[in-house]
Amino acid sequence: MKHLITIVAASAMLYACGSSQNKSETKTVTKETEDVTTYANTITEAELKTALYTYASDEFLGRETGKPGQKMAVNYIRDTYKNLGIAAAQSNGNYFQDVALEINDVPTVSITNNGETFKNIEDFVSVTASKTGVIKANEIIYAGFGIEDNAYNDYKNLDLNGKVVLIKSGEPKNEDGTYLISGTEEASKWSNYRQQFASKKDIAEAKGAKAVLFYYPEVYAMASNRFGKSSGRMSLAGKTDSMYYFLINTAFAKSLVKDIETNHTTKTVETSLNVDYKNNAKPVASENVAAFIKGSEKPDEYVIISAHLDHEGVKEGEIYNGADDDGSGTVAVLEIAEAFAQARKDGNGPKRSVVFLNVTAEEKGLLGSAFYTDIDPIFPLANTVANLNIDMIGRTDPKREKRNRDYLYLIGSDKLSTDLHNISEEANSKYMNIDLDYTFNDDNDPNRFYYRSDHYNFAKNNIPVIFYFNGTHDDYHQPSDTPDKIQYDLLENRTRLIFYTAWEVANRKDRLVVDKTAK
């Protein structure tokens, strides 16, 4: 209302100045503002609450990928789009995009080194789902900490192509006990659990390593328990990892480099290493749900609004309802779809096509969105203008230093497109005035949230993204994440903000400019 009053006052002033052209333009702006506010106001906490109490109910059994509860979830989402009169995104009229997955049962692996046998789970664990195969190596590359950084590089003059590589956890220190990379007593990202686990693997893989043996004694017991049993881990069918990645225990590590705990010098180690790996994956059928509203002026440009439809399922008899993660995002997408559907009914666009994409298997490794971007994009990625991804927007972060509860974490908005970031900020200032918090947008965020939800599969393809997120809480990935704990007034505000941003992106004259490169 405040913005409408401002615009009307401005119109009166321009009329007094005798500018009929400006008066006409101002009236247009006022009408557009009234229209979009009317549509945003169809997003209500009452409707969000009703939908979420159904979607995150015990009846849906935690919506685990491939299980009966997930099938109930996709049917609910499809039926909602049908009732709203929103078409299926696929040309065949099917709202379901079939996603072929595999459940990665514990592989059968045997490893010997210099004739000594090491046992699966007891001495090593396979961290990724790799293809069935055999490795015979008469040497390995010891790459120390496995770090490649401006301040320190273990890979200088090392050829990893087709080789087995041994690395260890952590990072080097100076003689005074400070960390070499940071130059202070504060460790860098290379000591962070999440960052080093992924980054060190990615570097070695990019350099052509055939296999990585990672000595990380601080987490080995936990990892062997997690990866050493059938845990429901999945991958896209036929998309097994091209590189073998093992966590190894102290005995295995010292059979290769006896003084590995104190020796940081990279070198080639002559040995006789044999690995026999059998993938025991089994097929799983799942579905994304995709609907869209065709653009009135630029139908071949697409704005994708996404959320993941799955959660953790049932564990030891307890249902993990996933009300915040990501029931909140799912019902938000449905409410935004309803707002756009009303706009279309009234003859008000959108100018670009808007795609509502509910993806499966996010909890299994962002697999539903990876299937969409990497295997079967329903609409060309080259014509995809932006992805607005919603994953947990119904609660508040108890650890947040700023105490204003009317906030939202935004991640990724400025990483590819300055245009998108500016539009997001302007939409918020114009309509909502929510406290936009960029704490987790830092490139060195130790939580790596930028890489941990479905937007990343779009971002890696140079498609501008925003990840909307309220942060974690004590009920995150617990059976206690239930709909009674959702703060529905905040859910309404945040959903309206995302709608306003999507509206601006879908209806602006020019397509977003991508002025940065994906990381």
Number of C-alpha atoms within 10 A of each C-alpha: 10 8 14 17 11 11 17 15 11 14 20 12 13 17 15 10 10 10 12 12 10 14 18 14 12 19 15 12 15 18 13 13 17 15 15 19 16 14 19 27 13 17 23 18 17 12 15 22 21 12 22 25 16 16 29 27 20 18 15 22 24 28 32 25 27 20 18 15 22 24 17 16 24 23 14 16 21 22 13 17 22 14 9 16 15 20 19 22 23 16 9 7 10 15 25 19 23 17 24 17 25 21 22 22 19 23 23 13 20 16 20 16 17 13 11 11 13 18 13 18 22 14 19 28 25 23 17 19 26 22 19 14 12 14 15 12 16 14 16 22 21 26 23 25 26 28 25 16 11 7 10 13 14 18 20 10 8 14 12 20 14 14 20 25 25 27 26 24 23 20 21 19 16 12 8 9 11 15 17 19 19 13 14 14 13 12 18 19 18 23 17 15 16 13 18 22 15 11 16 20 22 13 15 26 22 11 15 16 23 18 23 25 24 25 25 20 16 11 13 21 13 11 19 21 13 15 22 19 13 12 13 15 20 24 25 22 17 12 12 19 13 15 22 24 23 18 25 27 24 16 12 22 24 13 14 21 14 13 11 19 14 8 11 18 11 19 13 13 15 13 15 16 19 18 17 14 19 17 17 16 22 12 16 17 14 21 23 22 27 24 26 24 24 22 20 16 14 16 15 15 23 27 22 25 28 27 32 30 33 32 27 22 24 18 11 5 7 14 23 28 32 31 33 29 32 26 34 31 29 30 25 33 26 25 24 25 25 22 23 27 22 19 18 17 11 10 10 16 22 25 22 25 24 29 25 26 28 27 28 33 32 21 23 19 17 22 23 34 29 23 23 21 18 14 11 14 14 14 17 12 18 11 14 22 25 29 25 25 27 30 25 27 30 29 25 22 18 13 10 14 7 11 11 10 14 16 21 24 19 22 24 26 23 20 23 23 21 17 18 26 20 13 19 24 16 16 21 20 14 14 20 15 15 18 15 16 16 13 11 19 19 14 12 11 13 17 13 16 18 20 16 15 22 30 31 26 23 24 22 16 15 23 23 32 30 28 25 26 27 23 20 17 15 10 17 16 17 17 18 17 24 22 24 12 13 19 16 22 16 21 27 24 24 25 29 26 23 24 26 25 22 24 23 18 26 26 19 13 12 8 18 18 13 19 13 13 14 14 12
